[in-house]
Amino acid sequence: MKRPSRLVTAQSQAFSFTRRAFVLGAAQGAVATLLAGRMAWLSIAENERYQMLSESNRVQLTLVPPRRGWIVDRHGKPIAINRTSFRVDLIPDRLRDPDRIIAELRQLLALTAEDVERIREGLAKAAGYQPVPVLENMDYERFAAVSVRQAELPGVAPASGNARYYPAGSAVGHLVGYVGPASAADYEKTRDPLFITPGFKVGKEGLEKTMEPWLRGTAGAKRTEVTARGRLVRELTTRPEVVGNTLQLTIDAGLQEYAARRLGDNSGSVVVIDTETGGILTMASMPAYDPNSFSDGISHSEWQMLSGNDHIPLMNKVMQGLYPPGSTVKPATALAVLEAGIDPAETVLCTGSYRLGTGLFHCHKRGGHGHLNLNGAIAQSCDIYFYTMGRRIGIDRIAAVARKLGLGSSFPLPVPSQRYGTVPDTEWKQRKYKADWTVADTLNATIGQGYMLANPLQLAVMAARIASGRALSPRLIANRRYPPQGDPLDIDPEHLAMIRQAMSDVVNGAGTAGRSRLPVEGVLMAGKTGTAQVRRITRAERARGGKFGGMGVPWKYRDHALFICFAPVENPRYAAAVVIEHGISGSGTAGPIARDVLTYLYDPAKAMATLAALEEEWGGDIATRMRVEADRWRAERSAPPPPAPVEASAPADKSASPTPAPGADSEPRE
């Protein structure tokens, strides 16, 4: 059945149009209401947020790294300062085309291949927010060349600021350390935005590290108006930074540099202490690195040269070098002898050797010294006297006095690390090796060999305590409050006076250090020489004869040279210790250095004249010799390898005599 068609009238059409219009209007109204509400929300509730975002697009806030406090000596002479510098960094998360950027910077800044390698390694290791140094302390022309192209080099951040500078260079390297960019680990600890600000550096070693909170200061800030492309329009406001505090040391900067230079090409250290205050006047360790190189960013080749040097320029020998004290410990042994009640006038016959069971212990004078009392034994450094007396009193008495004088002690100094050495006794050996102490151990310890070890600072403290009669504690910071210095030592003053006289005879009498007398009228120096073996000499070697620790053996097997001293003998003011690694002779190597260093305190002109003549023989001052050494090292590294030897063909004549095998009739060539 067919459905009837629907009738469309004017009334039905009007009703249908009205309904559609209503629905459409309602939808439009809802959308309009929603837009109006959103606009109201954005303009009222979110006004502050978007205003800040807009402002941040127009205004750039930049932290200004604070200038570090100066480090000065006891007279106010600068040891570490700041100077204006220009630098360029890369910000990894802003880089778009690293290869192109590095290539352009290489051309603009004349970077070396090693610089480029260092930059690429830095980008690979750095977090996106961590600046990677490109070049520091550059001249203004190169800095300007990058600055005018900054808009074309996204991720490149040229900046001017202040860089750390050490006027004395390597002479103060181990004393003050150096600064460097904060690592990603440093930033993660604090999340301080200053740590990722280009140009900001933290202490990495030495006093720069341990005194970081005192030296750092407070960052400033700078607000600048920029375009959408980052171009500077104008500077708005600046909040100045707060400069770090000045750190004043007890160090004498002139003496510190002199001592470092006087060490020459030796591997060793010099420590000088003021016996009135306990202040350390010199703490030189050579060879050393130049802290300016580390602060600017050391190259791979320079690092390889330093780390591969057998003289270990990266180690602070004053605090971390441990050496057998050798005969410099004999004054301590002599004090133990006196405390045990032995008459100092009692003599011992030195024949050149001392028999213990089937073994022989030798004196440095093979023919022997004859009869010697305590004073003569110290002056002549007779081993046999101390073997004999040490065996009588025992190691525990000797160890107790050595500790009173500072051996085996740690001192409250602002240094990253100290090695304390060893003052052995019966309990120590049982605790460490689960073994009983032997008489042979005592004989070795009485002359500063065997298990006994000390660092150069401890030796200087020992000399200062003998000289002053007080338990002086070394100090390094001048602008710090300290408790009263040093109570009297728990040692009989008359015994100390005997030892001081004997040490004076070492230098000014018929002792072992006559060549070390001070060339200063009216000032006498007292001292004690020491020569310490670095390896055991077997009976077979002694039977063969020859040199055991001198020039005839490789450098690393030569004896250490040591010297402790104080001056003047009457009313001592300065005490010192000199240790020369593998220097062979305390009287021949270490003593003259101590003499010249103390001469500088009384007559700088005379000491400088001596140094000038020596440096002329050595080939210049420290910086000159370091440059020559670096050039020689690079030349050796870049030299082509020698050609491989060509194997000789078999001789045609079968009857030719064969070449004898090495060790048969032939003798190897050297």
ZAKEDO-892182 format. One record per residue (C-alpha): z negated, y, x. Coordinates in Angstrom, 1 decimal, decimal comma, always signed. Each point is the difference from the previous one (the first is absolute). Example, Ala and Ser with C-alpha at 12.3 -4.5 7.8 and 13.67 -1.06 7.14 Angstrom:
% ZAKEDO-892182
      up   north    east
    -7,8    -4,5   +12,3
    +0,7    +3,4    +1,4
% end
This chain:
% ZAKEDO-892182
      up   north    east
    +0,0    +0,0    +0,0
    +1,0    +3,3    +1,4
    -2,9    +2,5    +0,7
    +0,4    +3,4    -1,6
    +0,7    +2,8    +2,4
    -2,7    +2,6    +0,8
    +0,4    +3,4    -1,6
    -0,3    +2,8    +2,5
    -1,1    +3,2    -1,7
    -0,7    +3,5    +1,4
    -3,7    -0,5    -0,7
    -0,2    -3,3    +2,0
    +1,9    +1,6    +2,9
    -2,4    +3,0    +0,1
    -3,0    -2,4    +0,0
    +1,4    -2,1    +2,8
    +0,7    +3,2    +2,1
    -3,5    +1,4    -0,6
    -1,6    -3,3    +1,2
    +2,0    -0,1    +3,2
    -0,7    +3,6    +0,7
    -3,7    -0,6    -0,5
    -0,1    -3,0    +2,4
    +2,1    +1,9    +2,6
    -2,1    +3,1    -0,3
    -3,2    -2,0    +0,3
    +1,3    -1,7    +3,2
    +1,0    +3,4    +1,4
    -3,3    +1,4    -0,8
    -1,8    -2,9    +1,7
    +2,0    +0,5    +3,1
    -0,5    +3,7    +0,0
    -3,7    -0,5    -0,5
    -0,1    -2,5    +2,8
    +1,9    +2,3    +2,4
    -2,2    +3,0    -1,0
    -3,1    -2,1    +0,6
    +1,2    -1,2    +3,4
    +1,0    +3,6    +0,9
    -3,4    +1,2    -1,0
    -1,7    -2,8    +2,0
    +2,0    +0,8    +3,1
    -0,4    +3,7    -0,3
    -3,7    +0,0    -0,8
    -1,7    -3,2    +1,0
    +2,2    -0,8    +3,0
    +0,5    +3,7    +1,0
    -2,2    -0,1    +3,1
    +1,5    -3,2    +1,3
    +3,6    +1,1    -0,2
    -0,8    +3,4    +1,3
    -1,5    -1,7    +3,0
    +3,1    -2,2    +0,4
    +2,2    +3,0    -0,3
    -2,1    +1,9    +2,5
    +0,1    -3,0    +2,4
    +3,8    +0,1    -0,1
    -0,1    +3,7    +0,9
    -3,1    +0,1    +2,2
    -0,6    -2,4    +2,9
    -3,5    -0,7    +1,3
    -0,2    -1,0    +3,6
    -3,1    -1,0    +2,0
    -0,4    +1,8    +3,3
    -1,5    -2,4    +2,7
    -3,1    +1,6    +1,5
    -0,1    +0,9    +3,7
    -2,3    -2,3    +1,9
    -3,0    +1,4    +1,8
    +0,4    +0,6    +3,7
    -1,7    -2,2    +2,5
    -1,4    +2,0    +2,9
    -2,1    -0,6    +3,1
    -3,5    +1,2    +0,7
    +1,3    +3,4    +1,1
    +2,3    +0,4    -3,0
    +3,2    -1,0    +1,9
    +2,5    -1,7    -2,4
    +0,5    -3,7    +0,3
    +1,9    -0,6    -3,3
    +1,6    +2,9    -1,9
    +2,6    +0,7    -2,6
    +3,3    +1,8    +0,5
    +2,9    +1,0    -2,4
    +2,6    -2,7    -0,3
    +3,1    -0,9    -2,0
    +0,6    -3,5    -1,3
    +2,3    -2,0    -2,3
    -1,1    -2,9    -2,2
    +1,7    -2,4    -2,4
    -1,5    -0,7    -3,4
    +1,2    -3,5    -0,8
    -0,1    +0,2    -3,8
    +2,2    +3,1    +0,0
    +2,7    -1,5    +2,2
    +3,3    -0,8    -1,7
    +2,2    -1,0    +2,9
    -2,1    -0,8    +3,0
    +2,9    -0,9    +2,3
    +1,8    +3,3    -0,6
    -3,2    +2,0    +0,3
    -1,0    -1,6    +3,3
    +3,5    +0,4    +1,4
    +0,0    +3,7    -0,8
    -3,5    +0,5    +1,4
    +1,0    -1,8    +3,1
    +2,8    +2,6    +0,5
    -2,1    +3,0    -1,0
    -3,1    -0,9    +2,1
    +1,7    -1,9    +2,9
    -2,0    -3,1    -0,7
    +0,2    -2,9    +2,4
    +0,8    -3,6    -1,0
    -3,7    -0,8    +0,6
    -1,0    +2,8    -2,4
    +2,4    -1,4    -2,7
    -1,5    -3,5    +0,5
    -3,5    +1,4    -0,4
    +0,9    +1,9    -3,2
    +1,7    -3,1    -1,6
    -3,1    -2,1    +0,8
    -2,2    +2,7    -1,4
    +2,0    +0,1    -3,3
    -0,1    -3,8    -0,2
    -3,8    -0,1    +0,3
    -1,0    +3,2    -1,8
    -1,0    +0,2    -3,6
    +2,2    +2,3    -2,2
    -2,5    +2,8    +0,2
    -0,8    -0,2    +3,7
    +1,9    +2,5    +2,2
    +2,0    -1,4    +2,9
    +0,1    +2,3    +3,1
    +3,4    +0,8    +1,3
    -0,7    +2,5    +2,7
    -3,1    +2,1    +0,9
    -0,6    +3,0    +2,2
    +3,7    +0,9    -0,1
    +1,5    +3,4    +0,9
    +0,7    +2,5    -2,7
    +3,8    -0,2    +0,2
    +0,1    -3,7    -1,0
    -2,7    +0,6    -2,6
    +2,1    +2,8    -1,6
    +3,2    -2,2    +0,1
    -1,8    -2,5    -2,2
    -1,7    +2,5    -2,3
    +3,3    +1,8    -1,0
    +1,5    -3,4    -1,0
    -3,1    -1,3    -1,8
    +1,7    +0,1    -3,4
    +2,7    -2,3    +1,3
    -2,6    -2,4    +1,5
    -2,1    -1,4    -2,8
    -3,2    -1,6    +1,4
    +0,0    +2,1    +3,1
    -3,1    +2,2    +0,4
    +0,0    +2,6    +2,8
    -3,3    +1,7    +0,4
    -1,8    +2,3    +2,4
    -3,7    -0,4    +0,7
    -2,4    -0,8    +2,8
    +0,1    -2,8    +2,5
    -2,8    -1,4    +2,2
    +0,4    +0,9    +3,7
    -2,1    -1,3    +2,9
    +0,5    +2,4    +3,0
    -1,3    -2,5    +2,6
    +2,2    -2,8    -1,3
    -0,8    -3,5    +1,2
    -3,1    +1,2    +1,9
    -1,8    +0,2    -3,4
    +1,9    -2,8    -1,8
    -2,9    -2,5    -0,1
    -2,6    +2,7    -0,5
    +1,4    +1,6    -3,2
    +2,6    -2,5    -1,2
    +2,8    +1,2    -2,2
    +1,1    +0,7    -3,6
    +2,8    -1,5    -2,1
    +1,3    -0,2    -3,5
    -2,2    -1,7    -2,5
    +1,0    -3,6    -0,8
    +0,7    -1,5    -3,4
    -3,3    -1,8    +0,3
    -1,8    +3,3    +0,6
    +1,5    +1,5    -3,2
    -0,8    -3,1    -2,1
    -3,7    +0,3    +0,9
    -0,4    +3,5    -1,4
    +3,2    +0,8    -1,9
    -0,3    +3,5    +1,5
    +3,3    +1,8    -0,4
    -0,7    +1,8    +3,3
    +0,6    -3,3    +1,8
    +3,7    +0,0    -1,1
    +0,6    +3,6    +0,7
    +2,6    +0,5    +2,7
    -1,6    +1,3    +3,2
    -3,5    -1,2    -0,7
    -1,5    -2,2    +2,7
    -3,3    -1,8    +0,5
    -1,9    -1,1    +3,1
    +1,2    -3,4    +1,2
    -2,0    -0,5    +3,2
    -2,9    +1,4    +2,0
    -1,9    +3,1    -1,2
    +2,9    +1,0    -2,2
    -0,8    -3,1    -2,0
    -3,8    -0,2    +0,1
    -0,4    +3,7    -0,7
    +2,7    +0,1    -2,7
    -2,2    +1,4    -2,9
    -1,3    +2,8    +2,3
    +3,5    +0,9    +1,3
    +2,2    -0,3    -3,1
    -0,7    +3,1    -2,1
    +1,1    +0,5    -3,6
    +3,6    +0,1    -1,2
    +1,5    +3,2    -1,4
    +2,7    +0,3    -2,7
    +3,2    +2,0    -0,6
    +1,7    +0,8    -3,3
    +3,7    +0,8    +0,2
    +2,7    +0,7    -2,6
    +3,1    -2,2    +0,3
    +3,3    -0,5    -1,8
    +1,0    -3,2    -1,8
    +1,7    -1,1    +3,3
    -3,1    +0,6    +2,0
    +1,0    +3,2    +1,7
    -2,9    +2,4    +0,8
    +0,0    +3,2    -2,1
    -3,3    +1,5    +1,1
    -3,6    -0,8    +1,0
    -2,5    +0,6    -2,8
    -3,5    -0,6    +1,3
    -1,6    -1,7    +3,0
    -3,5    -1,4    +0,5
    -0,7    +0,0    +3,7
    -1,3    -3,2    +1,6
    -3,5    -0,2    +1,5
    +0,3    -0,7    +3,8
    -2,0    -3,0    +1,4
    -3,1    +0,5    +2,0
    +0,1    +0,6    +3,7
    -1,4    -3,0    +2,0
    -1,7    +1,1    +3,3
    -0,4    -2,7    +2,6
    -2,3    -0,3    +3,0
    +3,1    -0,7    +2,0
    +1,1    +2,4    +2,8
    +3,8    +0,3    -0,6
    +0,8    +1,0    +3,5
    -2,1    -2,8    +1,5
    +1,6    -2,5    -2,5
    +3,5    +0,9    +1,1
    -0,9    +0,0    +3,6
    -1,6    -3,4    -0,2
    +3,0    -1,5    -1,8
    +2,4    +1,5    +2,6
    -2,2    -1,1    +2,9
    +0,2    -3,6    -1,1
    +3,6    +0,2    +1,0
    +2,0    -3,2    -0,6
    -3,1    -2,1    -0,1
    -1,1    -1,9    -3,1
    -3,6    +1,2    -0,5
    -2,5    +2,4    -1,5
    -2,4    +2,8    +0,9
    -3,2    +1,0    -1,9
    -2,2    +3,0    +0,8
    -3,3    +0,7    -1,8
    -2,2    +3,0    +0,0
    -3,4    -1,4    +1,0
    -1,8    +2,9    -1,8
    +1,5    -0,3    -3,4
    +1,7    -3,4    +0,0
    +3,3    +1,7    -0,8
    +3,1    -1,9    +1,1
    +2,0    +2,5    +2,1
    +2,9    -2,3    +0,7
    +1,3    -3,2    -1,5
    +3,4    -0,7    +1,6
    +1,9    -3,2    -0,3
    +3,3    -0,5    +1,7
    +2,8    -0,7    -0,3
    +0,1    +1,2    -3,6
    +2,5    +0,9    -2,7
    +1,0    +3,6    -0,8
    -1,6    +0,8    -3,4
    +2,8    +2,5    -0,6
    +2,5    -2,8    -0,1
    -2,0    -2,0    -2,4
    -0,6    +2,9    -2,3
    +3,7    +0,9    -0,1
    +1,0    -3,6    -0,6
    +0,4    -2,3    +3,0
    +3,3    -1,8    +0,6
    +0,4    -3,8    +0,2
    +0,9    +0,2    +3,7
    -3,0    +2,1    +0,9
    -2,3    -2,4    -2,0
    +1,5    -3,0    +1,8
    -0,4    +1,7    +3,4
    -3,7    +0,7    -0,7
    -0,9    -3,4    -1,6
    +1,7    -1,9    +2,8
    -1,7    +1,9    +2,9
    -2,4    -2,3    +1,9
    -2,3    +3,0    +0,6
    -0,7    +0,1    -3,8
    +0,5    +3,7    -0,8
    -0,8    -0,6    -3,7
    -3,6    -1,0    +0,8
    -2,9    +2,4    +0,4
    -1,5    -1,5    +3,2
    -3,2    +2,1    -0,2
    -1,1    -1,6    -3,2
    +1,9    -3,3    -0,2
    +0,5    -1,0    +3,6
    -2,6    -2,6    +1,2
    -0,5    -0,7    +3,7
    -2,4    -1,8    +2,2
    -2,1    +2,9    +1,3
    -0,1    -1,4    +3,5
    -2,3    +1,6    +2,5
    -0,5    +3,0    -2,3
    -2,7    -2,1    -1,7
    -2,0    -0,4    +3,2
    -2,1    +3,1    -0,7
    -1,1    -1,6    -3,3
    -0,7    -3,3    +1,9
    -2,0    +2,0    +2,6
    -2,1    +1,6    -2,8
    -0,8    -3,5    -1,3
    -1,0    -1,0    +3,5
    -2,4    +2,9    +0,2
    -1,4    -0,6    -3,5
    -0,7    -3,6    +1,0
    -2,3    +1,4    +2,7
    +2,1    -0,9    +3,1
    -0,6    +2,4    +2,9
    +3,2    +2,1    +0,6
    -0,7    -0,2    +3,7
    +0,3    -3,8    +0,0
    +3,2    -1,1    +1,8
    +2,5    -2,7    -0,5
    +2,3    -1,5    +2,8
    +3,6    +0,2    -1,0
    +2,2    -2,4    +2,0
    +3,0    +0,5    -2,2
    -0,6    -2,9    -2,4
    -2,7    -1,5    -2,2
    -0,2    -3,8    -0,6
    -0,9    -1,3    -3,4
    +0,1    -3,8    -0,1
    +3,4    -1,0    +1,3
    +1,5    +3,4    -0,9
    +0,3    +3,2    +2,1
    -0,3    +3,5    -1,4
    +1,6    +2,6    +2,3
    -0,8    +3,6    +0,9
    +2,9    +2,5    +0,2
    -0,8    +0,4    +3,7
    +0,9    -3,4    +1,4
    -1,9    +0,4    +3,2
    -3,2    +1,1    -1,9
    -2,1    +3,1    +0,0
    -3,1    -1,4    +1,9
    -3,4    +1,0    -1,3
    +0,0    +2,4    -2,9
    -2,7    +1,5    -2,3
    +0,7    +1,2    -3,6
    +1,3    +3,4    +1,0
    +2,3    -1,4    +2,6
    +1,2    -2,7    -2,3
    +1,1    +2,6    -2,6
    +1,5    +2,3    +2,7
    +1,9    -2,9    +1,6
    +0,6    -1,9    -3,3
    -1,3    -3,2    +1,5
    +0,6    -2,9    -2,4
    -2,4    -2,4    +1,9
    -3,0    +2,2    -0,6
    +0,6    +0,1    -3,7
    +0,7    -3,8    -0,2
    -3,3    -0,5    +1,7
    -2,0    +2,4    -2,1
    +1,8    -0,8    -3,3
    -0,9    -3,7    +0,4
    -3,6    +0,9    +0,5
    -0,4    +2,3    -3,0
    +2,3    -1,8    -2,4
    +2,8    +1,2    -2,4
    -2,3    +1,1    -2,8
    -1,6    +2,8    +2,0
    +3,4    +1,2    +1,2
    +1,5    -0,1    -3,6
    -3,0    +2,0    -1,4
    +0,5    +2,9    +2,5
    +3,8    +0,0    -0,4
    -0,5    +0,5    -3,8
    -2,5    +2,8    +0,6
    +2,8    +1,7    +2,1
    +2,5    -0,3    -2,8
    +2,0    -3,1    +0,8
    +0,9    -2,1    -3,0
    -0,8    +2,9    -2,3
    +2,0    +1,6    -2,8
    -0,2    +3,8    -0,4
    +0,3    +2,1    -3,2
    +3,3    +1,6    +0,8
    +2,9    +0,9    -2,4
    +2,5    -2,5    +1,5
    +1,9    -2,6    -1,9
    -1,4    -2,9    +2,0
    -2,2    -0,9    +3,0
    -0,2    -3,2    +2,0
    -3,6    -0,5    +1,2
    +0,4    -2,5    +2,8
    -2,6    -2,6    +1,0
    -3,4    +0,2    +1,7
    -0,7    -3,8    +0,3
    -3,4    -1,7    +0,1
    -1,4    -3,5    -0,6
    -0,2    +0,5    -3,8
    +3,6    +1,4    -0,1
    +1,6    -3,0    +1,7
    -1,9    -2,5    -2,1
    +1,0    +1,8    -3,2
    +3,7    +0,4    +1,0
    +0,7    -3,1    +2,0
    -2,8    -2,3    -0,9
    -0,7    -0,4    +3,7
    -2,8    +0,7    +2,4
    +0,1    +2,9    +2,4
    +0,5    -0,9    +3,6
    -1,0    +1,5    +3,3
    +3,7    +0,5    +0,8
    +0,3    +2,1    -3,2
    -2,9    +2,1    +1,3
    +1,7    +0,5    +3,4
    +3,2    +1,2    -1,6
    -1,7    +2,3    -2,4
    -2,1    +1,8    +2,7
    +3,2    +1,4    +1,5
    +1,7    +0,7    -3,4
    +2,3    -3,0    -0,2
    -0,1    -3,2    -2,1
    -0,7    +0,7    -3,7
    -0,9    +3,6    +0,5
    +2,4    +2,5    -1,5
    -0,2    +3,8    -0,7
    +2,3    +2,8    -1,1
    +0,4    +3,2    +2,0
    -2,1    +2,1    -2,4
    -2,9    -2,4    +0,4
    +0,3    +0,3    +3,8
    -0,1    +3,8    -0,3
    -3,0    -0,1    -2,3
    -1,7    -2,3    +2,6
    +0,6    +2,6    +2,7
    -1,2    +2,8    -2,3
    -3,2    -1,8    -0,8
    -0,8    -0,8    +3,6
    +0,7    +3,6    +0,9
    -2,0    +1,6    -2,8
    -2,7    -2,6    -0,5
    +0,5    +0,3    -3,8
    +1,6    -2,3    -2,6
    +2,9    +2,4    -0,5
    +2,4    -0,8    -2,8
    +3,6    +1,2    +0,4
    +1,2    +2,7    -2,4
    +3,5    +1,2    -0,7
    -0,2    +2,5    -2,9
    -1,4    +3,4    +1,0
    -0,2    +1,7    -3,5
    -2,4    -2,6    -1,4
    -3,7    -0,2    -0,2
    -1,7    -2,7    +2,0
    -3,5    -1,2    +0,4
    -1,7    +0,8    +3,4
    +1,7    -1,7    +2,9
    -1,3    -3,0    +1,9
    -3,7    -1,0    +0,4
    -1,1    -0,9    +3,6
    +1,1    -3,5    +1,0
    -2,5    -2,7    +0,1
    +0,4    -0,3    +3,7
    -2,3    +1,2    +2,8
    +1,2    +3,5    +1,1
    -0,8    -0,9    +3,6
    +2,4    -3,0    -0,2
    +2,7    +2,2    -1,4
    -0,5    +2,4    +2,9
    +0,5    -2,8    +2,5
    +3,2    -1,1    -1,7
    +1,3    +3,6    -0,1
    -0,7    +0,3    +3,8
    +1,8    -3,3    +0,7
    +3,0    +1,1    -2,1
    +0,1    +3,3    +2,0
    +0,0    -2,1    +3,2
    +3,1    -1,9    -1,3
    +1,9    +3,3    +0,2
    -1,8    +2,3    +2,4
    -1,5    -2,6    +2,3
    +1,4    -3,1    +1,7
    +1,1    -1,5    -3,3
    +3,2    -1,3    -1,5
    +1,3    +3,3    -1,4
    -0,1    +2,5    +2,9
    +3,6    +1,1    -0,8
    -1,2    +1,1    -3,5
    -2,4    +2,8    +1,2
    +0,5    +3,2    -2,0
    +1,9    +2,7    +1,8
    -2,4    +2,6    -1,6
    -2,5    +1,8    +2,2
    -3,6    -0,7    -1,1
    +0,9    -2,7    -2,6
    -0,6    -3,7    +0,8
    +1,2    -2,8    -2,2
    -1,7    -3,4    -0,3
    +2,0    -3,1    -1,0
    +0,6    -3,7    +0,0
    +3,2    -1,8    +0,7
    +1,1    -3,1    -1,7
    +2,8    -2,5    +0,5
    +0,3    -2,7    -2,6
    +2,0    -3,2    +0,2
    +2,2    -0,9    -2,9
    +0,4    -3,7    +0,8
    -1,9    -2,7    +1,7
    +0,8    -0,6    +3,6
    -0,1    -3,7    +0,8
    -1,4    -1,6    +3,2
    +3,4    -1,1    +0,9
    +1,4    +3,5    -0,2
    -2,8    +1,3    +2,2
    +0,7    -2,7    +2,5
    +3,6    +1,0    +0,2
    -1,0    +3,6    +0,5
    +2,1    +3,1    -0,8
    -0,3    +2,6    -2,8
    -1,7    -1,0    -3,2
    -0,1    +3,2    -2,0
    +1,9    +2,5    +2,1
    +3,6    +1,2    +0,5
    +1,2    -3,4    +0,9
    -0,3    -1,4    -3,6
    +1,6    +1,0    -3,3
    -1,4    +3,1    -1,6
    -1,7    -1,9    -2,9
    -2,0    -2,1    +2,5
    -1,3    +2,9    +2,1
    -3,6    +1,0    -0,1
    -1,2    +2,8    -2,3
    -1,3    +3,2    +1,7
    -3,1    +1,7    -1,4
    -2,3    +2,9    +0,9
    -3,0    +1,6    -1,7
    -1,5    +3,3    +1,2
    -2,0    +3,1    -0,8
    -0,4    +3,5    +1,5
    -1,8    +1,8    +1,4
    -2,4    -2,5    +1,4
    -2,9    +2,4    -0,5
    -0,3    +0,9    -3,6
    +3,2    -1,9    -1,2
    +2,2    +1,8    -2,6
    +3,1    -2,2    -0,2
    +0,5    -3,8    +0,0
    +3,3    -1,9    +0,1
    +1,7    -3,3    +0,0
    +3,4    -0,9    +1,2
    +1,7    -3,4    -0,6
    +3,4    -0,8    +1,5
    +1,6    -3,2    -1,3
    +1,0    -2,2    +3,0
    -0,7    +3,0    +2,3
    -1,1    -2,4    +2,7
    -2,8    +2,2    +1,5
    -2,8    +2,0    -1,6
    -0,5    +2,0    +3,1
    +3,7    +0,5    +0,8
    +1,4    +0,6    -3,5
    -2,7    +0,8    -2,6
    -2,4    +2,0    +2,2
    +2,6    +2,7    +1,1
    +1,0    +0,6    -3,6
    -3,6    +0,5    -1,0
    -0,5    +2,4    +2,9
    +3,0    +2,1    -1,0
    -1,0    +0,0    -3,7
    -3,5    +1,3    +0,8
    +1,4    +2,4    +2,5
    +1,9    +1,6    -2,9
    -3,3    +0,8    -1,7
    -1,2    +2,0    +3,0
    +3,2    +1,3    +1,6
    +3,1    -0,4    -2,3
    +2,4    +1,7    +2,5
    -0,9    -2,4    +2,8
    +0,4    -3,0    -2,4
    +3,3    +1,3    -1,3
    +1,4    +0,4    +3,5
    -0,9    -3,7    +0,7
    +1,7    -1,0    -3,2
    +3,2    +2,0    +0,7
    +0,5    -1,8    +3,3
    -0,5    -3,4    -1,6
    +2,3    +0,7    -2,9
    +2,7    +1,1    +2,4
    -0,3    -3,5    +1,6
    +0,0    -1,7    -3,4
    +3,1    +1,8    -1,3
    -1,4    +2,7    -2,3
    -2,6    +0,4    -2,7
    -0,6    -2,4    -2,9
    +2,8    +1,3    -2,2
    +2,5    -0,1    +2,8
    -0,8    -3,5    +1,1
    +0,0    -1,2    -3,7
    +3,5    +1,4    -0,4
    +1,2    -1,7    +3,2
    -1,5    -3,3    -1,1
    +1,5    +0,2    -3,5
    +3,5    +0,8    +1,5
    -0,3    -2,9    +2,4
    -1,1    -2,4    -2,8
    +2,9    +1,1    -2,2
    +2,4    -0,4    +2,9
    -1,2    -3,5    +0,7
    +0,3    -0,9    -3,7
    +3,6    +1,4    -0,3
    +1,2    -1,6    +3,3
    +2,5    -2,9    -0,5
    -1,4    -3,4    +0,7
    +0,9    -1,5    +3,4
    +3,0    -2,3    +0,0
    -0,7    -3,7    -0,3
    +0,1    -1,8    +3,3
    +3,3    -1,9    +0,6
    -0,6    -3,7    +0,8
    +1,5    -1,0    +3,3
    +2,5    -2,9    -0,1
    -0,8    -3,2    +1,8
    +1,0    +0,1    +3,7
    +3,3    -1,5    +0,9
    -1,3    -1,5    +3,2
    -2,1    -3,0    -1,0
    -1,6    -0,1    +3,4
    -1,5    +3,5    -0,3
    -3,8    +0,1    +0,3
    -1,7    +0,4    -3,3
    -2,3    +3,0    -0,6
    -3,6    -1,1    +0,4
    -2,1    +0,1    -3,2
    -2,6    +2,8    -0,3
    -3,3    -1,2    +1,4
    +1,6    -2,4    +2,4
    +1,4    +1,6    +3,1
    +1,0    +3,3    -1,6
    -2,2    +3,1    -0,5
    +0,4    +1,9    -3,3
    +0,9    +3,7    +0,3
    -2,0    +2,7    -1,7
% end
